[in-house]
Amino acid sequence: MQTRQPLVASPNGAIELSNEEIARYSRHLIMPEVALDGQKKLKAAKVLTVGTGGLGSPLALYLAAAGVGTIGIVDFDVVDESNLQRQIIHGTSDVGRPKVESAYEKIKDINPNVEVRVHEEALTSENALEILDDYDVIVDGTDNFPTRYLVNDACVLLNKPNVYGSIFRFEGQASVFYAEEGPCYRCLYPEPPPPGLVPSCAEGGVLGILPGAIGTIQATETAKLILGIGEPLIGRLLLYDALGMSFREMKLRKDPNCPICGENPTVTELIDYQEFCGIPQANAAEEENGVPEITVEELKQKMDRGEDINVLDVREPHEYEVANIGVRLLPLGELPQRLAELDRDENFAIHCKTGARSARAVRLLQDAGFEKVYNVKGGITAWSEEIDPSVPKY
C-alpha cells in the first residue's frame, strides 16, 4: 500500500466511534488501509462540495456514506425537472425546492452522523475565502469557467487541495490540483476559452450516467487525500470516454510562470472572474456588433398579423424532433455553406434553444451582408414558457 501524509492528522482520542458507527463502517474497519484510525480521520475531516448538481450529487452521497464527518454544500439554484436525469441527490418531489435543502435531507437520511453545513449562496470573490477556509478538501462540482477559476485561485491562496471534475456529453475529466505538491488548474488552462466557444451541458447535453462515474472518482480521491493512502491524481489528468469505455491519462507539470502558483505570482488576491472569463466583454461585444433582439411575444404578434418575416431554427435536427414551432430548420453548423439559399432583402428571426446559438447566427448573417435579422430572445424555451406550453421544454 502506498502511503503519503494524510490531510487529517490522527485524531487519537479526540474522535471516537459509537457502536452504531462501528457497525455502519465495518467494511472499512476490516481493511488495514483504513481501519479504526482511518475511519476516525474520515470522521474528523471537513469537505466542501461546490455545487449539488450532476457531480455534487454522487460526491455528497458517497462522502456521507463513507463517514466524512462534516460536509459543506454550496449552491443557490433550485431543482428543475431537467436536473433529474443526472442529479441523483434530488427527486421528483423536490422540483422547485432549493437544491441545498434537498441535498441536506438526502445526506442526513443516508448518514445522520454527518454534520451538513449549508451555504445557500453563490460562491463569489467576496465570500470564497471565508467559506473555503474551514474545510480540509474542496471538491469542485461546478459547470462554468468563472467558478472553476475562482475555486482554483481560492484553493491556492488558502493552500487547499482542489479535487476537480468536469463532464460533457460522453466525456469526463478528473484531477487533483494542489499547488503545494503539483500544478493548479491555471497550469493546465492558463486562459479561459472565448465566451460561447465551449457549449454548456444545457446546450450540448450530457449522458445522465456520466457524472456518476466522474463524481465517484472525485469522492475516491477525496477519501485518499484524507486517509493518506494510494496515489492521488496530483499532476495527472484522468480522461474518461464513456462511449469507448476507456480511460487515459495525461501527465501535468507545474508551470513556473503560472500567475498564481508559479515562481513569481501576479495574482495575489481573488479577482473578477466574470470579467476574466470575458462574460461582460461578450455582452458588450454583442451590443457593439448590433445584435438586435425580438421577444417571443413580439414574434408571435408578427406571425399572427401575417407580417413578412422568415423564422429560422438553427438547432440540430435531433433537437427539432423533440420540440419545434413549425418553422424552417437550418442548423448553425450548416449556415455558412447555405447562405445562398437566403434572400438578403428579407426579414429574419433566428431562434435556438435559449438564444446563444441564434445570436451567433445573427452575427454570421450580419457579417454576410444581411441587415434585417433578429435574435429571438430566450429561444424555444421562452416560447414554451410564454406562448405555447404544449411545446416541450428540454
Stockholm file with secondary structure:
# STOCKHOLM 1.0

chainA/1-394         MQTRQPLVASPNGAIELSNEEIARYSRHLIMPEVALDGQKKLKAAKVLTVGTGGLGSPLALYLAAAGVGTIGIVDFDVVDESNLQRQIIHGTSDVGRPKVESAYEKIKDINPNVEVRVHEEALTSENALEILDDYDVIVDGTDNFPTRYLVNDACVLLNKPNVYGSIFRFEGQASVFYAEEGPCYRCLYPEPPPPGLVPSCAEGGVLGILPGAIGTIQATETAKLILGIGEPLIGRLLLYDALGMSFREMKLRKDPNCPICGENPTVTELIDYQEFCGIPQANAAEEENGVPEITVEELKQKMDRGEDINVLDVREPHEYEVANIGVRLLPLGELPQRLAELDRDENFAIHCKTGARSARAVRLLQDAGFEKVYNVKGGITAWSEEIDPSVPKY
#=GR chainA/1-394 SS CCBCCCSSCCCGGGSCCCHHHHHHTHHHHTSTTTHHHHHHHHHHCEEEEECSSTTHHHHHHHHHHHTCSEEEEECCCBCCGGGTTTCTTCCGGGTTSBHHHHHHHHHHHHCTTSEEEEECSCCCTTTHHHHHTTCSEEEECCCSHHHHHHHHHHHHHHTCCEEEEEEEBTEEEEEEECTTTSCCHHHHCSSCCCTTTSCCHHHHCBCTTHHHHHHHHHHHHHHHHHHTBSCCSBTEEEEEETTTTEEEEEECCCCTTCTTTSSSCSCCSCCCHHHHTTHHHHHHHHHHTTCCEECHHHHHHHHHTTCSCEEEECSCHHHHHHCCCSCEECCGGGGGGGGGGSCTTSCEEEECSSSHHHHHHHHHHHHTTCCSEEEETTHHHHHHHHTCTTSCCC
#=GC SS_cons         CCBCCCSSCCCGGGSCCCHHHHHHTHHHHTSTTTHHHHHHHHHHCEEEEECSSTTHHHHHHHHHHHTCSEEEEECCCBCCGGGTTTCTTCCGGGTTSBHHHHHHHHHHHHCTTSEEEEECSCCCTTTHHHHHTTCSEEEECCCSHHHHHHHHHHHHHHTCCEEEEEEEBTEEEEEEECTTTSCCHHHHCSSCCCTTTSCCHHHHCBCTTHHHHHHHHHHHHHHHHHHTBSCCSBTEEEEEETTTTEEEEEECCCCTTCTTTSSSCSCCSCCCHHHHTTHHHHHHHHHHTTCCEECHHHHHHHHHTTCSCEEEECSCHHHHHHCCCSCEECCGGGGGGGGGGSCTTSCEEEECSSSHHHHHHHHHHHHTTCCSEEEETTHHHHHHHHTCTTSCCC
//
